Amino acid sequence: MPDHLVVTAFEQGWSTLRNGEPLWAADREEFNLLITTDRRLQHQQNLSARAIGMIVLSTTSWSRIRACEHMVVAAVESARRSRLIEIEIP
């Protein structure tokens, strides 16, 4: 993603975090945006209290996500604090 520093949960040491913990960690570390495939996130967490923007992808399939890269980039560019954007990846 041009013009953005991107790190994975694994690179951050968060690969074992569950149930909203990655969101708390990203918020605590002052990340601007969290991209996840956890579609239950908005039903399990109080997102309005977050200082971080969130994008939820409908699949974990990297090949499908890569094919829709333009959708992800557009969502990243429009992401705002405390806002959740869902992307349905075909």
C-alpha positions in Angstrom: 0.0 0.0 0.0 1.7 3.1 -1.2 2.1 5.9 1.3 1.3 3.7 4.3 3.3 1.7 6.8 1.7 -1.7 7.0 2.5 -4.3 9.6 0.8 -7.6 10.4 -0.5 -8.9 13.7 2.3 -11.5 13.5 5.0 -8.9 13.1 3.6 -7.1 16.1 3.6 -10.2 18.2 -0.2 -10.2 18.3 -0.9 -13.5 16.5 -2.1 -15.2 19.7 -4.5 -12.4 20.7 -8.2 -13.2 20.5 -11.7 -11.7 21.1 -11.0 -8.0 20.5 -7.5 -8.0 21.9 -5.9 -7.0 18.6 -8.2 -4.0 18.5 -7.2 -3.0 22.0 -3.5 -3.5 21.2 -3.7 -1.5 18.0 -5.6 1.3 19.8 -3.1 1.3 22.6 -0.2 1.5 20.2 -1.9 4.4 18.5 -2.4 2.8 15.1 -4.7 4.7 12.8 -6.3 1.7 11.2 -6.9 -2.0 11.8 -7.8 -4.3 8.9 -9.3 -7.6 10.0 -11.5 -10.4 8.7 -13.3 -10.7 12.1 -16.9 -10.1 10.9 -18.2 -10.2 14.4 -16.1 -7.3 15.6 -18.9 -4.7 15.4 -21.2 -6.9 17.4 -18.7 -7.8 20.1 -16.9 -4.5 20.7 -17.9 -0.9 21.5 -16.3 0.7 18.4 -17.5 4.3 19.1 -15.0 4.6 22.0 -12.1 3.7 19.8 -9.5 6.1 18.4 -8.8 3.8 15.5 -10.5 3.2 12.2 -11.5 -0.3 11.2 -11.9 -2.2 8.0 -13.5 -5.6 7.9 -12.8 -7.9 4.9 -15.3 -10.7 4.2 -12.7 -13.3 3.5 -9.3 -14.5 4.6 -8.4 -15.6 1.1 -5.3 -13.6 0.1 -5.8 -14.2 -3.6 -9.3 -12.9 -3.5 -8.3 -9.9 -1.4 -5.4 -9.1 -3.8 -7.8 -9.3 -6.8 -9.8 -6.6 -5.1 -6.9 -4.5 -3.9 -8.5 -1.3 -5.4 -11.5 -1.8 -3.0 -9.2 -2.1 0.0 -7.1 0.9 -1.0 -10.2 3.0 -1.4 -11.4 2.0 2.0 -8.1 2.8 3.6 -8.2 6.3 2.0 -11.7 7.0 3.3 -11.1 5.4 6.8 -11.8 7.7 9.8 -11.5 7.5 13.5 -14.1 5.3 15.2 -15.5 4.3 11.9 -16.0 0.7 10.6 -16.0 0.0 6.9 -17.1 -3.5 5.7 -15.8 -4.7 2.3 -17.5 -7.6 0.6 -14.8 -9.4 -1.4 -16.3 -11.5 -4.2 
